[in-house]
Amino acid sequence: MIVPERLKLLLKHHRGADNYRKLKVLKGEDVTQLKPPEWLIEDFIMEEGFTVLHSDAGVGKTFLALDWANTIANGWTWFGKKTQKTTVLYVLAEGVGYLGARVTAWKNRRNASIFPPVFYYTSAVPLFAPPGKLPTTEQLDFLDLVESVDPGLIVFDTLQRCTVGANENLQQDMGQVVAMIDTLRQNFNAAILAVHHDTKSGESMRGSSVIRASADTTIHLTARGQDSGFIEMECTKQKDAEPFKPWSLMLTADKESGSAGLTAYQEGVKARDYSLLKALGDITTHRGEKFFNKAWREAANMDGGRFERPKAQLIREELVEQTGEGRSKQYSVTKEGWDIIESETSRPVPRVEQVQESLLEEDE
């Protein structure tokens, strides 16, 4: 404890210093005038917030992070979720060789006319420095880059590659990493999205609990089925809002780029079901157009139970309407089904003008 006489002397000397700055406080109803933060992308990344996206290796974290970054840079909606257009700085510290293909796949998947204005830095950034050496020259170089780009969102992919030298299990080391993240947030008014790995068990994110405790939002991805491309997204922490309901994601190949594109939709229809719904929408040239089972099945490229079970689910959820009986049954997308299909992009879903007699034939 500092004795009163010494405390008075210390404070007198402190107030006389050239760099003295009296701290400000708010009182009473002043706090009610503070503007609450907005979302850069609704439910997922808060303005000037800290979001951690984590999963096991190879699940699809980078595909999702790139999807969000490019969507926010364009100011488009993300599968029905609003975004706030801002400059994005994406630090890709691993998997750089696939970056071009992945961004091209995004452009193709979103039917974009040009590449989004995202700034990419393709080296690791030192968020950690040993005690007594903060900030390092490398950190100052990065802070200088941030100041010149002036991003509203900074993505670190992955957090582990940007914390070289730190013991991610030590609270002290990861506390310094969080301090650098806070430096970026507070000095540049930037939101942070950190892409992070899970533990080997896949039950939680790697490292000290400091990361989770400091985050405003944590989001967990889980693969559903080996090499299926189906992913479940769950909110595991939401500090200042209600946790969002689970989402289903699906990665599908993009032949032109050699990479994959992402499809997403909120809880209510599963990944396989959505694939089937989208197939029916793709062969429809006008609302209300009906197709026999064979046409729909061929468009989806599914057979047997892989087709029948999700078909029945879509009908139960009234996303697809069934008319007729027996061999005369036909199927069409309902208004609710079209709402789900069109929510995946801010642009109209293209219609394939394909009306052929062979597509309208009944199963033999």
Secondary structure by P-SEA (a helix, b strand, c coil): cccaaaaaaaaaaaaacccbbbbbbbccccccccccccccccccccccbbbbbbbcccccaaaaaaaaaaaaaaccccccbbbbbbbbbbbccccccaaaaaaaaaaaaaccccccbbbbbcccccccccccccccaaaaaaaaaaaaacccbbbbccccccccccccccaaaaaaaaaaaaaaaaaccbbbbbbbccccccccccccccccccccbbbbbbbccccccbbbbbbccccccccccbbbbbbbbbcccccbbbbbbcccccaaaaaaaaaaaaacccccccccaaaaaaaacccccccaaaaaaaaaacccccccccccbbbbbcaaaaaaaacccccccccccccccccccccc
